[in-house]
Amino acid sequence: MSVAVPPNRLQLLFLGSGTSAGIPMIGCDCAVCTSADPLDQRTRTSVVISYGDTRVLVDTTPELRLQALANKVHRIDAVVFTHAHADHIMGLDDVRRYNYVKGGPLDVFADKPTHDTLVRCFGYAFKEPAPEQKVFRPHLIHREITGEFEIAGVTWTPIPLLHGDMPVLGFRVGNLAYCTDVSRIPESSYKLLEGLDVLILDALQKRKHTTHFNLEEAIEESKKIAAKRTLFTHIAHGLGHAATNAELPERMELAYDGLVVEASL
């Protein structure tokens, strides 16, 4: 992740592609949790979106440090949050290392409800640390998401989604859209998903779920959106990687930890 991305291109790296319990799950001996296929091992869902020399982290999972080491993510330039559930925010303290690498504060983009939760959990991180604490404390600057925003001159478009009854955000950058933790796409959001090279979409399991698309629903949504390529994420242990991919329609597949995909900017 240290090489600059070519002009007019962006890359998305899946740091994690798993559900909130991770795969394997504690105390489970099902076929996926005990699989020898490394693509069935899934940490909590997060990505890094890169363009030019800029690296943007989307969500901070409890495994953030391990994900960053595994994928050689040596620096980030900003953090963006989809929502404030524990599996998406509880690694936030680990960005302090990126403060040190950058030599200053990191911008954190979040809507107001998400920021309010971040402050309750990590209020110290949004205050400038004393000089002697800078190596040991994150230093974050809140940038409230109220509409489109820019990071390093590139426009990020928030995509309103519903995660059960909870409003959350997906994001479109160039011709890529990242929509994890979603059970319904409001009608007004579909226009934000037109003409995509790559769609990243929630697909939890085969059974219906109250707060996530199941696989059948995700396939139907993908057909409606008609991106050139769709990757499913936030995957539970009911979906084995190889067996599920063998059943999916053309241009659709399961993501996996460490996968890199590209799109036009």
N, C-alpha and C positions, 0 to 999 in steps of 0.2 A: 504493500500500500504506500510505498514511498515514491513511486514513479509518477510523474505528472500524467494526467489523462489527456489524450489528444484534443485539439480544439474542436468545439461543436459536438463533443461526445461527453457522456457521463457514465459512471460505473456505480453499480450497487453491489455491495458485499453483504451477504447474509452472515452476521455474527451468530445469530440463533434463529431457529425456525420452529421451535417447539411450543407447546402449550404451557400454561402457568405452572404445572407440576414438573415440567421437564421430562425427557425421555432418556434413560429409563426412569420410571417413577419409583419412589421409595416403596419397598414391600411388594412389588409386582413381579410376577414371573411369567407374564404372558409372552407370546412369540415375538412381539416387537421389542419389549423391554429386555429380553434376553437374546436378541438377535446379534449375530456376529457381523452383520453388515454395518460398517461405521456410519452409513447414511441414515440409519435408524436411530442414531444417538443425537438427540436434539436438545440444545440449551434454549433458554427463554428467548422470545422473539425480539430481535433488534437488528438494525442494519447501519452501514456507513454508506453515504452517498457522496461520491467524489466527482469533481470536475476541475480541470486545470490543476492548480496546486492546493485546492481547497478540499478539506475532509469534514463532512458534517455527520455527526452521530445522531441517529434517531432512536430515542429511548435508552435508558440505562438499566439494564437487567441486573439481578443479583449476581450473575456470573461475569459482569463486565470485565473485570481484570483478567480472568481466564480467557475470555473471548478475544480480548485485545492481544494477549500474548500468543494465542494460537494462530491468529491471523496477521500478526506483525503490524498492528495498527499503532504506530509509534507516536502519532500526534493526531489531534483533532482541532478544528478551528471554531466549532460551534456545536451546540446541542439543540435538538428539536424534540418536543414531546407530543405524542399522540393523545395520551390521557394519563391519569394518575393512579392506575391500579399497581399493586405492589410489584408484580412481575415486570413492570415497565419503568419503575423509578428507583428501586431500592439499591441500585449500584451507583447512585449519583456521587457519593463521597469519593469513589475511585477516580473521578475526573481530576482530582487535585494533582495527579501526576502530569496531566496535560497542561494544567496551569503552569507547572514548573517548566515543562518543555517550551511552552509559548512565551514564558516570562511575563505573564500578565493575566488578567481576568478573561473568562470565556463568556460569550453571549449565550443565553439560554432562552429559546423561543417556546412559549407555552401560552395557551389561553388562560383566562383568569381562574376558572375552577381548578385547573391543573396546577397553576402557580400557587394558589392558596394552599393546596395540599403539600406541594414541595416545601413551602415555607414552614408549615407545621412540622414536617419531618426533618428538614435540613435548613432551618432558619439561619444557622451560623454561616452557611455557605454563601449567603447573599449579603454578607458583611465583609468589608475589606479586612483581612487578617493583619495582625501586627507583624512587623518585619521578621521577627524571630519565629513566627508561626507559618510563614508562607510555604515552606516545604511540606507542611503537615496538614494544611487546610485548603479546601477548594475555595475559589473566589469566583463567583458567578454574577453576571449582570442580567436581570430579567428584561426580556423584550416581549411585550404582550402581543399575542396574535389576535388581531381584530379584522384581518383581511389579508390580501397578498402582502408579502414581505420579501426583502432581498437579503441574500447572504453572498458576499463577494461578487456583487453585481449580477447575480442570477436570481430570477423571480421564483419564489415558492408560492404555490397556490393551495390554500387549505381546502380540503374536501370534507364538508359536513357529512358525518355518518352516524348511525345509531348502533350501539353495543348493548342490546336489550333496550332498556329505556334511557340509557345514558348517552348523551351526545358526546362523540369523540371526533377526532380529526384524522383524515388521511391527508396525503400531500401529493401534489403533482409538481414535478420538476422536469422541464423540457417535455419529452414524450414518454416519460415514465411516471407511473402512479403507484403509491404505496398505501394500501388500505388493509391494515391488520385490525383484528378485534371488531368485527362488524357483523351484524345480523340483519340489517336493512340499510339500503341506500336510498335516501330521499330522492324523489323525482327530480328536484332541482339540481342535484349533484351529478346526474348523468351527463349533462353537457360539459362538465369539467373533465370527463373521462373519454372524450372523443379523440380519435386519431392517435391512439397510443402505440408506441413500439412495444412497451412492456407494461403489464399490469401485475402487481403483487396483491394477492387477495386472500383473506381468511378462509380456511377450509378445515374445520376442527376434526371432524370424524364423519362416519356414515350415518349415525343416528342423529335425529333432530336435537337441537340445543336451543335454549332460550336466548343466549347472548352471542352466539356465533353462527355463521353459515355452516351448515353441514356440507359434505362433499357434493351432493346432488344440487343443492342450492347454489354453491359456488360455481359449478359448471354452468348452470343456467344463467347466472349473472355474467359469467365470462363470455358466453355466447352473445348476450345482449350488448355488452360493451365492445366486443369484437376487436380486442387488441391483437397485434401481430403475434404476441407471445404472452402467456399467462403462467405465473408461478404461484402455487398455493403455499401458504405459511400458517403459523400458529397451529401446528399439527399435533394431534394427540396420538396415543399408542394404539388406537384402532386402525391406523393406516400404515401398513408396511410400505417402505419406499418402493422397492422393485415391483411388488405385486400391484400396488395402486397405480403406478406409472403405466404398467402394461394395460390397464383398463381405461385410461383417460383418453379423451378425444385429442385429435391432432392439435398441436400448438399449445397444449396444456400439460403441466407436469408439477410434481411436488418440488419445492425448494429443499435445500439441505444446508446445514452449517458449513460455511466456507465457500459456498457457490458465489461466483461473480457473474453478473449480467450487465450488458451495455445497452444504451439507448441514445438517440440523438438529442441534443440539447437545443 
